[in-house]
Amino acid sequence: MNHGAPKPVAAHRSLSRRHLLAWAAAGALAGNQAGATTLAQVRERGRLLVGLYEDMPPFHVKGQGIDVELGQALAEAIGVKFSPLPFNADENMGDDLRNMVWKGHYLGYGPADVLMHVPVDRPLIEATPQASIFGPYYREHVVLARRVDELPVLDSLAQLGKRRVAVAGQTLAGWLLIGADGGAYREQLLTQWKDGCEAARALQRGEVSAAAGLASELETVLAGDAAYRIEPLPLPRAPRDGWAAGMAVKRDATDLAHALQQALNDLEKAGRVGEIFAKYKVAWRPA
C-alpha cells in the first residue's frame, strides 16, 4: 500500500494518518528504545495503559468508540484494569510509534503498554525494529455511499454526472477523487468536511448525492438505512484489499504481545469483537 502519497498536513494529522495507513512512508526512527513492559509488570501495576488516537470516529471520540471498548475487553481478558492514553497523531506512523510505543513523547507522556489502530503493514514493520506490530483486528476500505433513488447503479464515477459528492479533502478518499480521471470531478466535490462521518451526514441532509470515505466512517452513520448503498470506491487506484489495523508494543514485550494476541483470539471466537463493531453499526471485517 505504499503508493507515494503526499505527507498529511498538520490540520488533518489524525485523519490523514488513518486514511493513508500503509500509504504514508514511515519516518526514520532514532533514539534509544526504553525497556519493554512485561506482562508481569502490567499485572503487578493492575492496569493496561492503552494508546488511543484522538478524534478518530467511530474508533475513539471523547472516550467512546470501538478501540476504547476493545481495549477494555483486552485489559479485562488479561486480568487488569483499562487505562486509556489518548493522543494526537504526529506527522507519520514512525513518529507515532516512537512517541507512544518505544520511547515516549518529548512533552513527557507515554509510552503506552500497547497502541491501538496500527497498520499491520510489512514495510512499516521492517522500518520499525523498536516495535512489535501484531494482532490485526479489522480490515478497512475506502468506499462511496450514494442515494439509491438518484444513483441506482454506480459502476464508474462517470455515472455521477454532475452530481455533488462530499469527501474530506485531506484524506485518501479525497485525494483519490480529486485526481480521478484527470481531475474530471474536482468542481463537484465538496471537500470541507473533517472526516467521512461528516461527509456521510451531508449525504443524509440531502446536500449531496454521494459521499466518500472509510467504510467504518460511512457505515457508522448510514448502515441500516435502505435509502443508501455503500460500496467500494470504483477506482483502479483505490486499494482493493484495504488494509489491516492492529496493535503495537515494544519489541521486547514478547509475553505481553502473546497475551494480548491470545486475548484477541478468544474475544473473536466468543463473538465479542463482532458485537463491539455492531454496536457502532460497523461491519466487522477480520483482517
N, C-alpha and C positions, 0 to 999 in steps of 0.2 A: 504493500500500500504506500510505498514511498514514491510519490509522483512529482516531487519538486514543487509542492505547494508553497506559496509565499508565507513568511512568518506572520503569525497573528498580530494585529495591532493591539496596543495596550488597553484600549477601551473595551475590547471584547476578548480578553485573555482567556477567561474560564471557558467561554463558549467555543472559541476557536480551537483551544487545546482539545476539547472534547470532540469537535467535529473533524479534526484532522487526525487525531489519534496517531496511527502509523504513518500518515502523510507527512507530519511535521518531523523534520530531522532532529534527532536528539542532540542536544548541545554537548560539547566536550566536558567531561567531568573531571574535577580536580579536587585536591584536598585529601585528608586522611579520614578513612571510614571509622566511625565510632564503634565501640564494642557492641556486638549483637545482643539483643534481649532474648533470653532463653524462655522456654515455656515455664520452667520452674520459677523464674523471676516474675513472670506475669502472674502466675498463680499465687506467689507469695505476696505480691502487691495487691492482688484481689481485683484487678481491673485491666481491661484491654484498651489501650489508647489507639483509637481508630481515626486515621486521617480522612477527611471528607471534603470534597470540593464544594466551595460556596456557590450558591445560586446556580444549581445545575438541575433544573426540573426534568423529569419527576424523581430524580435520584436524591437530591438534597436541596431543600429550600426552608430556611428558618427552622431547622431542627427536625424536619419531617421529610420522608421520601424513602425510596426503595433501598438506597445504600445505608440509610440510617437503620431501617428495620432488619436488613440483612446483617449489618454489623452487630446489632443487638442479639440476633439469633446465634451468630458465631461466638460471641462472648459467652452467652449462656451455655452453649454446647461444650466449651472448654472449662466451664465452671467458675467464671469470673463475671464481674460487672462490666457494662459497656461505658466507655468514657470517650465521647466524641471530641475530635480536634479539627474544627472547620478551618479552612484556609483559602486564600485567593490564589488561583493558578498564576504561575510565572510565565516567562516567555516561551518555554518549551518543556517537554517531558523530562529532559535531563535535569533542568533546574528544579522541577517538582520532586523528582526522586532524590536529589541531593538535599533539598530543604526538609522533606517530610519522611524520608526513609533511612538514609545512611549517614547524614551529617547533622542536620538541624538548620534552622533559618538563622541568618545573621542578626535578626531582630530579637532572637532569644527564645523562640518557641520551637517545639519539635526536637528530634524526630518523633513520629508516631511508631507504635509497635507494628502497625500494618496500615497501608494506604489502599483505599478502595478505588475502583474505576481506573485501573492502569491498563493500557493496551498490551495485550499478550501478543507481542509482535517481535519476530526474530531479530530484525535489525536493532530494535531498541534493547532487547535482551543482551545482544552481543556488545552493544555500545555502553552497557551499564554493568560492569563487573562487580560494583559495590552493592548491588541489589539482587534479590531473587524474585523474579516475576512469575506468578503461577496462578492457579485457581480460576480459570475463566468461568464466569457465571452468566454471561449474557452476550449475544451477538447482535450488534447494532447495524442498521442500514440507513441509507438516505432514501427518502420516499417523497411522494407527491400525493396530496389529498385533493379531491375535486368534488364539486356538486354533481350528483348523478343526473339531475334534471337538465343541467346545462351541458354536461360532458358525459354522455352515457358510456363512451369508449374513449380511451386516450392511449393509443399505441405509439404515438410520437408527439413531440412537442409542437409540431406543425399544426396539429389538430386544435391547439389552443386558440388559433386565430389571433385576434387582438385582445382577448380576454386578459384581465389583470391577474397577477399571481403575487401572493405575499410570501416573502422569504427574508430571513435575517441576512443582511448583506455580507457581513464579515464571518461567514461560515462556509463550510464545504459546499452545502447545498446552494448557497448564494453564488459562490464563485463558479460552480458548475453551470448554473443557469445564466449568469452574466456572460460567460464565454460560449454558450451553446450556439451551434450553427452560425459561427462568426459574429456573435453578438446580436442575432436577429430579434431577441426578446427583451433586450435591455429597457426599452421605452415602456414596456408594460409591467415591469417588475416593481413592486413596492418593497423597498429594502430597509425601511427604517426600524423594523422590529428587532427586539433584543434577542429573541430566540424563536425556535419553531413553535413553542406553545403560544406565543403572541401572534404568530402568523396564522396558526390554526383558529384562534379566536376571531381574527379579522375575517376568515372564511365563514365562521359561524354567524357573524354580524351581517353578512352579505356584502361586504366591502370588496371582495374579490371572488373569482370563480374557482381558484385553486390556491393551495399553499404547499410549500416545500420545507423540508427539514428532516430531523431524525425521526425514525419510526416511533421511538419512545415518546417524543415530544408531541407528535400529532395524535398518536393513539390515546395518550392520557387525556386529551381534550375531546377527541371526536369519536373514539371507539364506541360501538353500540348504537350509533345513530345511522339509520339506513339512508339518510339523505346524503351521506358522504361515502366515498370509496377511497381507500388508502392503498396505494400500490407502489412498487419500486419506481424510482425516477427513470423515465425512459431515455437514458443517455448512455452511450457506449463507454464514456469515461467514468461513470459512476461505479464504485467498487461493488461488483455483483454479489460477492460473498460477504460483504460487510466487514466488520472487524470485531474481535473479541475483547471484552472488558473483564479484567481480573483483579488480582491483588499483588502487593509487593511488600517484602520485609527486607531487612538487612541480609546480605549474602550469607553470613554465618549463622543466622537464626533458623537452622535447619529443623530443629524439633518443633519450633513454633509454626513454621510453614507446613510441616507434616500434619500437625494437629488441626490447623485451620483447613487444610485440604480435606482431611477426613471428616471434619465437621460439615464442610460444604457438601461433600458427597452424601452424607447422611441426611442433611436437610433437603437435598434434591430428591433422594429416594423417598423420603417421607411426604413429599409434596409441598413442603413449607416454602421453598423458593418460588414455586409457581403461584402459591397463594399470595405471597408478598407482591409479586408483579401484578397479579389480577386485581389486587386492592386498588392499584393505581391505573387500572384499565390498560395495562401494557401486556401484550402477548409475550410470554417468556420464551425466548429462543435460546436454548442451550448452545454454548459455544463449541 
